[in-house]
Amino acid sequence: MPQTLQFYKYQGTGNDFVIIDNRKQVFKNDTKLVKKLCDRKFGIGADGLICLENSNQVDFKMLYFNADGRESSMCGNGGRCIVAFAKYLGVINEQCTFEAVDGLHQAKINTEGRVELKMTDVHKINNFKNNTILDTGSPHFVRFVENANTVDVPKKGAEVRYSEQFKAEGINVNFAHLENDILNIRTYERGVEDETLSCGTGVTAVAIAAAHQDLISSNSVSIKTPGGSLQVKFEKSHSGYENIWLTGPAEMVFKGEIKC
């Protein structure tokens, strides 16, 4: 028998999510249902679905699903959105620690209402034919180009994502260039299997890759995506990159009910 599900729609620089308050376990993980809810023609429409759940050790737990219905790795913009949602619910105030698939994350909402999210440390970076491969909570492939705005991202991104090296597990593919000390980035996301307006772990990956290749000298960089601007700060250590913070907007678009 169909149930009525209350949902919230959030977006962070155009990366949009269906978010569900699942502290009472009203939503049962179902790949087909997640895919249907994320469908832009027959459902609510989103790049992914997030459940906010109870945690035994910290403020809350984040469970993330890609638009294809599969539980996925960390989502940076989704993490910022769920922090804003937790504040809306009264679960947290301005600061929190939450549990995600890649471990614990600290976050805070600054005086401008922007959400600052601490990302996982990066200690392993591989260069592959002038490209950079690293994991910032999700696996990313970074390619610096002359002008990211002219790249056919759906086509070129899919070529990398479904290549022999990556097709089994999939990888997110980023194309970027530096202009006036600002990193411009476009991202093809696995699970969505298309270009998205923004990707938090992708933005983080590009910032770290740029620092690793000495394209930037500052440990704080502004990044422009098709969906808006973000900022990444980090510290370089002998073993990699630590104390990485992703900052940007996270806003509720609407809320509603759907029978499913």
ChimeraX attribute file (.defattr): number of C-alpha atoms within 10 A of each C-alpha:
attribute: neighborCount
match mode: 1-to-1
recipient: residues
	/A:1	4
	/A:2	7
	/A:3	11
	/A:4	10
	/A:5	14
	/A:6	16
	/A:7	20
	/A:8	19
	/A:9	21
	/A:10	25
	/A:11	24
	/A:12	28
	/A:13	21
	/A:14	20
	/A:15	24
	/A:16	26
	/A:17	29
	/A:18	25
	/A:19	26
	/A:20	22
	/A:21	21
	/A:22	19
	/A:23	14
	/A:24	9
	/A:25	13
	/A:26	13
	/A:27	15
	/A:28	9
	/A:29	15
	/A:30	12
	/A:31	15
	/A:32	11
	/A:33	16
	/A:34	23
	/A:35	23
	/A:36	19
	/A:37	22
	/A:38	25
	/A:39	17
	/A:40	13
	/A:41	9
	/A:42	10
	/A:43	15
	/A:44	18
	/A:45	19
	/A:46	22
	/A:47	26
	/A:48	28
	/A:49	28
	/A:50	24
	/A:51	21
	/A:52	23
	/A:53	18
	/A:54	18
	/A:55	13
	/A:56	8
	/A:57	11
	/A:58	13
	/A:59	16
	/A:60	22
	/A:61	22
	/A:62	23
	/A:63	25
	/A:64	24
	/A:65	25
	/A:66	25
	/A:67	27
	/A:68	22
	/A:69	22
	/A:70	18
	/A:71	20
	/A:72	17
	/A:73	18
	/A:74	25
	/A:75	28
	/A:76	26
	/A:77	31
	/A:78	29
	/A:79	29
	/A:80	28
	/A:81	27
	/A:82	29
	/A:83	31
	/A:84	26
	/A:85	23
	/A:86	18
	/A:87	17
	/A:88	12
	/A:89	11
	/A:90	9
	/A:91	12
	/A:92	17
	/A:93	14
	/A:94	15
	/A:95	15
	/A:96	19
	/A:97	19
	/A:98	22
	/A:99	21
	/A:100	18
	/A:101	16
	/A:102	14
	/A:103	11
	/A:104	16
	/A:105	16
	/A:106	16
	/A:107	22
	/A:108	22
	/A:109	22
	/A:110	13
	/A:111	8
	/A:112	8
	/A:113	14
	/A:114	18
	/A:115	28
	/A:116	23
	/A:117	25
	/A:118	24
	/A:119	28
	/A:120	23
	/A:121	18
	/A:122	19
	/A:123	14
	/A:124	12
	/A:125	16
	/A:126	13
	/A:127	14
	/A:128	11
	/A:129	7
	/A:130	11
	/A:131	13
	/A:132	22
	/A:133	22
	/A:134	21
	/A:135	22
	/A:136	27
	/A:137	23
	/A:138	20
	/A:139	19
	/A:140	27
	/A:141	27
	/A:142	27
	/A:143	21
	/A:144	21
	/A:145	14
	/A:146	12
	/A:147	14
	/A:148	20
	/A:149	15
	/A:150	8
	/A:151	15
	/A:152	13
	/A:153	20
	/A:154	16
	/A:155	12
	/A:156	14
	/A:157	26
	/A:158	22
	/A:159	14
	/A:160	18
	/A:161	23
	/A:162	15
	/A:163	13
	/A:164	10
	/A:165	11
	/A:166	14
	/A:167	13
	/A:168	10
	/A:169	10
	/A:170	20
	/A:171	25
	/A:172	28
	/A:173	26
	/A:174	26
	/A:175	26
	/A:176	26
	/A:177	20
	/A:178	19
	/A:179	10
	/A:180	6
	/A:181	14
	/A:182	15
	/A:183	25
	/A:184	23
	/A:185	28
	/A:186	27
	/A:187	28
	/A:188	29
	/A:189	26
	/A:190	23
	/A:191	19
	/A:192	17
	/A:193	18
	/A:194	17
	/A:195	21
	/A:196	20
	/A:197	20
	/A:198	28
	/A:199	27
	/A:200	30
	/A:201	26
	/A:202	31
	/A:203	32
	/A:204	28
	/A:205	27
	/A:206	29
	/A:207	26
	/A:208	29
	/A:209	24
	/A:210	22
	/A:211	19
	/A:212	17
	/A:213	12
	/A:214	10
	/A:215	15
	/A:216	18
	/A:217	12
	/A:218	12
	/A:219	14
	/A:220	16
	/A:221	20
	/A:222	16
	/A:223	21
	/A:224	19
	/A:225	21
	/A:226	16
	/A:227	16
	/A:228	15
	/A:229	19
	/A:230	23
	/A:231	20
	/A:232	25
	/A:233	19
	/A:234	22
	/A:235	15
	/A:236	15
	/A:237	10
	/A:238	6
	/A:239	10
	/A:240	14
	/A:241	19
	/A:242	17
	/A:243	14
	/A:244	21
	/A:245	21
	/A:246	23
	/A:247	24
	/A:248	23
	/A:249	21
	/A:250	27
	/A:251	20
	/A:252	17
	/A:253	11
	/A:254	11
	/A:255	12
	/A:256	10
	/A:257	12
	/A:258	13
	/A:259	9
	/A:260	12
